[in-house]
Amino acid sequence: MVETTNWGLCLKCKWWQLEPEAELGLATHGLCIEQSLQPYLLRVSGGSGCGLFREGVPARAAGSGECPPTARPVR
């Protein structure tokens, strides 16, 4: 069962990984690199959110915004 007490937007989550030059925004898309979700190559926007949220600065790696994402998690 997933714990949902830490719900928050991807925009401010350390598990959100963006292209190196991407601007932070609700419509910006990137890769969710939370360990349990990595096998799914989950592409999410800054306006997405979930219960695995951890406040922090999003990671950066080329290929994170592609569809499907081609970047490897950097954290």
Buried (B, 14 or more C-beta within 10 A) or exposed (E): EEEEEEEBBBBBBBBBBBBEEBEBEEEBBBBBBBEEBBEEBBBBBBEBBBEBBEEEEBBBBEBBBBEEBEBEBEE
